[in-house]
Amino acid sequence: MSLKSKMLMILASPAGRILPDRLYLKVKYRLLMGHRLNLDSPKAFTEQLQWLKLNDRNPLYHSLVDKFQVKEYVRQAIGDQYVVPILGKWDRAEDIDWDALPDKFVIKCTHDSGSTIVCRDRSSFDYADACRKLSEAMKHDYSWRDREWAYRGLKPRIIAEEYLGDDVPDYKFFCFGGKPEFMFVASDRGVEGEEVKFDFFSMDGEHLPVLNGHPNASRPPELPSMFGRMAELASKLSAGIPHVRVDFYQCSDRIYFGEFTFYHFSGLVPFSPRSTDFLFGSYLDTDKVRNGGYIID
């Protein structure tokens, strides 16, 4: 095992929790990104995300990353028609009323990222395995993994949501102070044997030669027919926030809100070319956060 792998294992272990957030992030950033983390005057987007974890601690963010609480926020901000309907909510996996759920559904924890389980056919669904995975996820404080402050202190719960369909693309808008500047389309998600694809676009619809975490599609995907409306909604939802990624789905002629993401890939996955990291970073002025509030231009 390499020294890098050993150090990452230590960071992920209970021993890693003794490190203060600032030191933890500096060590992990260096290991994963290959260069030092500048927290004094961050210019790259990935550096700024680490800075925001440490300094932008608006208590509203806790509600925005909670997958249950955020639904009410979205209802109030843009309307109930954009909210994916909830089929049930429980405090323990043992309490889930599986018989009350339809043949297809999505079930997930509300306090983390990555615990989503999709049921496409109840007749072949492994309920015991789903309970095991959800119970395990309920034990974890997701905020410790990469010190993502917005998730700290959330109450773990489980929700089931309406299933929107097979391979519904995600449309993810990078917003700065209430203005969308870039977006990417996540396609092939959930397609057996296929890695998810990320394709970045400018707000003018130009496909950008950017790689980040996943390959591009073999052919650039088309932008959604309701792209303009999504951008308007992203602007409303992100107003006054220094940076947040706002995600949507389009199903036929309906738009649904997906989630808020304050720390894209936790700021720990490189962009290629690296100049993209600085391009994204040029839209965020951390001095506005330092001075007590973000100004919407």
C-alpha positions in Angstrom: 0.0 0.0 0.0 1.3 3.4 -0.9 2.1 6.2 1.6 -0.7 8.2 0.1 -3.2 5.4 0.6 -2.1 4.9 4.1 -2.5 8.5 5.0 -6.0 8.6 3.4 -7.0 5.6 5.5 -5.8 7.4 8.6 -7.8 10.5 7.8 -10.9 8.3 7.2 -10.4 6.5 10.5 -11.7 7.6 13.9 -8.2 8.9 14.6 -8.6 11.4 11.8 -11.4 13.2 13.8 -8.8 14.6 16.2 -7.4 16.8 13.5 -8.9 20.3 13.4 -10.9 21.1 10.2 -8.2 23.4 8.8 -5.3 21.0 9.1 -7.5 18.0 8.0 -8.4 19.8 4.8 -4.9 21.0 4.1 -3.6 17.4 4.4 -6.3 15.8 2.3 -6.2 18.5 -0.4 -2.5 18.0 -0.8 -2.9 14.2 -1.0 -5.7 14.3 -3.6 -4.9 17.4 -5.6 -1.2 17.1 -5.7 -0.4 20.7 -4.6 -0.7 22.8 -1.5 -4.0 24.3 -0.4 -4.0 28.1 -0.3 -6.5 29.2 2.4 -5.1 32.7 2.9 -6.0 34.0 -0.6 -7.8 31.2 -2.4 -8.1 31.7 -6.2 -8.9 28.2 -7.5 -12.5 27.0 -7.1 -11.5 23.9 -5.3 -9.5 26.0 -2.8 -12.4 28.3 -2.3 -14.7 25.4 -1.5 -12.3 24.4 1.3 -12.3 28.1 2.5 -16.1 28.2 2.5 -16.3 25.0 4.6 -14.3 26.8 7.2 -15.7 30.3 7.0 -19.2 30.5 5.4 -21.3 29.0 8.1 -24.8 30.3 7.5 -27.2 28.2 9.6 -29.7 28.2 6.7 -27.4 25.8 4.9 -28.3 23.0 7.3 -31.9 23.1 6.1 -30.9 23.4 2.4 -28.9 20.1 2.5 -31.4 18.2 4.6 -33.4 16.3 1.9 -36.6 16.6 3.9 -36.4 20.2 5.1 -35.3 21.6 1.8 -38.6 20.6 0.2 -40.5 23.2 2.2 -37.8 25.8 1.3 -38.3 25.1 -2.4 -42.1 25.2 -2.1 -41.9 28.7 -0.6 -39.2 29.9 -3.0 -40.5 28.7 -6.4 -43.6 26.6 -5.8 -44.8 23.1 -4.9 -44.9 22.0 -8.6 -41.1 21.7 -8.6 -40.9 19.4 -5.6 -40.6 15.6 -6.0 -43.5 14.2 -4.0 -42.7 12.3 -0.7 -44.2 8.9 -0.2 -43.1 8.4 3.4 -40.7 9.5 6.1 -39.3 7.4 9.0 -36.8 7.8 11.8 -35.5 4.2 11.5 -35.1 1.7 8.7 -37.0 -0.8 10.8 -40.1 1.5 10.7 -40.4 1.6 6.9 -43.8 0.6 5.7 -42.7 -1.2 2.5 -46.2 -2.4 1.7 -47.4 1.2 1.5 -44.9 2.0 -1.3 -45.6 1.7 -5.0 -43.9 -0.7 -7.4 -41.2 1.9 -8.2 -39.8 4.4 -5.7 -36.6 6.1 -4.5 -35.5 5.8 -0.9 -32.7 7.7 0.8 -31.4 9.2 4.1 -32.0 12.9 4.6 -28.7 13.8 6.3 -26.0 12.6 3.8 -25.1 12.1 0.2 -24.8 8.8 -1.6 -27.3 6.7 0.4 -30.0 6.7 -2.4 -31.5 3.3 -3.3 -33.7 3.0 -6.4 -36.4 0.3 -6.6 -37.5 -0.3 -10.2 -39.4 -3.5 -9.4 -40.7 -4.5 -6.0 -40.8 -8.2 -7.0 -37.0 -8.3 -7.2 -36.2 -5.7 -4.7 -33.9 -6.8 -1.8 -35.6 -5.2 1.3 -33.2 -6.7 3.8 -30.2 -5.3 1.9 -31.9 -1.9 1.6 -32.6 -1.9 5.4 -29.0 -2.8 6.1 -27.6 -0.1 3.9 -30.0 2.6 5.3 -29.4 1.6 8.9 -25.6 1.8 8.4 -25.9 5.2 6.7 -28.1 6.5 9.6 -25.2 5.9 12.0 -22.7 8.2 10.1 -22.2 11.9 10.5 -21.5 12.7 6.9 -19.9 16.1 7.8 -16.8 14.4 9.1 -15.7 12.7 5.9 -14.6 15.9 4.2 -15.5 18.4 6.9 -18.5 19.7 4.9 -19.9 22.0 7.6 -23.4 22.3 6.1 -24.1 18.7 7.0 -23.0 19.0 10.6 -25.6 18.3 13.3 -28.4 17.1 10.9 -31.0 14.8 12.3 -30.8 11.4 10.4 -34.1 10.4 8.8 -35.3 8.3 5.8 -37.6 9.4 3.1 -39.1 7.7 0.1 -39.9 9.7 -3.0 -41.8 9.2 -6.3 -39.7 7.5 -9.0 -39.2 9.9 -11.9 -38.1 7.4 -14.5 -35.1 5.5 -16.0 -31.9 7.5 -16.8 -33.4 10.9 -16.2 -30.5 13.3 -16.7 -29.4 15.8 -14.0 -28.9 19.4 -14.9 -26.6 21.0 -12.4 -26.1 24.8 -12.3 -23.1 26.4 -10.6 -24.4 29.6 -9.1 -22.5 32.5 -7.6 -24.4 35.2 -5.6 -27.7 34.2 -7.3 -26.4 34.0 -10.9 -25.8 30.8 -12.8 -22.5 30.9 -14.6 -21.9 27.2 -15.7 -23.8 24.0 -15.7 -23.2 20.3 -16.5 -25.4 17.5 -17.6 -25.0 14.2 -15.8 -26.1 11.4 -18.2 -26.0 7.5 -18.2 -26.6 7.5 -14.5 -28.1 4.2 -13.5 -27.4 2.6 -16.9 -26.0 -0.9 -16.3 -22.4 -1.2 -17.5 -22.0 2.5 -18.1 -20.1 5.1 -16.1 -22.0 8.3 -15.6 -21.0 11.1 -18.0 -20.4 14.8 -17.1 -20.6 17.4 -19.9 -20.0 21.1 -19.0 -21.7 24.0 -20.7 -21.6 27.8 -20.5 -24.9 29.6 -20.0 -24.8 30.4 -23.7 -25.1 26.7 -24.4 -21.5 26.2 -25.5 -20.1 22.8 -24.7 -16.9 23.2 -22.7 -13.8 21.0 -23.1 -13.8 20.2 -19.3 -13.3 16.9 -17.5 -14.1 16.6 -13.8 -14.5 13.2 -12.1 -16.2 11.5 -15.0 -15.7 11.3 -18.8 -17.7 13.3 -21.4 -20.4 11.6 -23.3 -19.3 10.3 -26.8 -21.6 12.9 -28.2 -22.5 16.1 -26.3 -26.0 15.8 -24.9 -28.6 18.3 -25.9 -29.6 21.0 -23.4 -33.1 20.5 -22.0 -36.0 22.3 -23.7 -36.7 24.2 -20.5 -33.0 25.2 -20.0 -34.0 28.9 -19.7 -36.6 28.3 -17.0 -34.2 26.1 -15.1 -31.6 28.9 -15.1 -34.3 31.3 -13.8 -35.3 29.0 -11.0 -31.6 28.4 -10.1 -31.1 32.1 -9.8 -34.1 32.4 -7.4 -33.0 29.5 -5.3 -29.4 30.6 -5.0 -30.0 34.3 -4.3 -27.7 35.8 -1.7 -25.6 32.6 -1.4 -21.8 33.0 -2.3 -21.8 29.7 -4.1 -24.1 26.7 -4.4 -24.8 24.2 -7.2 -28.5 23.9 -7.9 -29.7 20.6 -9.5 -32.8 19.9 -11.5 -34.5 17.1 -13.5 -36.7 17.5 -16.5 -39.3 14.8 -17.0 -41.3 15.5 -20.2 -42.7 19.0 -19.6 -42.1 19.1 -15.9 -39.1 20.4 -14.0 -38.2 19.0 -10.6 -35.7 20.3 -8.1 -33.0 17.8 -7.2 -30.8 19.2 -4.5 -28.4 22.0 -3.3 -24.7 21.1 -3.3 -22.4 23.5 -1.5 -19.2 21.6 -2.1 -19.1 20.1 -5.6 -17.1 16.8 -5.2 -16.1 18.4 -1.9 -13.5 20.4 -3.8 -11.3 17.4 -3.9 -11.5 16.2 -7.5 -9.3 18.0 -10.1 -10.5 19.8 -13.1 -8.9 19.2 -16.5 -7.6 21.5 -17.8 -6.5 23.0 -14.4 -7.3 26.5 -15.8 -11.0 25.6 -15.4 -10.4 25.5 -11.6 -9.3 29.2 -11.7 -12.0 30.1 -14.2 -14.7 28.9 -11.9 -12.9 30.5 -9.0 -12.9 33.9 -10.7 -16.7 34.1 -10.1 -16.4 33.9 -6.3 -15.0 36.7 -4.3 -14.3 35.4 -0.8 -13.7 39.0 0.4 -17.4 39.5 0.2 -17.9 36.7 2.7 -15.1 38.0 4.9 -16.8 41.3 5.1 -20.1 40.0 6.4 -22.3 39.3 3.5 -22.4 38.5 -0.2 -23.4 41.2 -2.7 -25.5 40.2 -5.6 -24.3 42.0 -8.7 
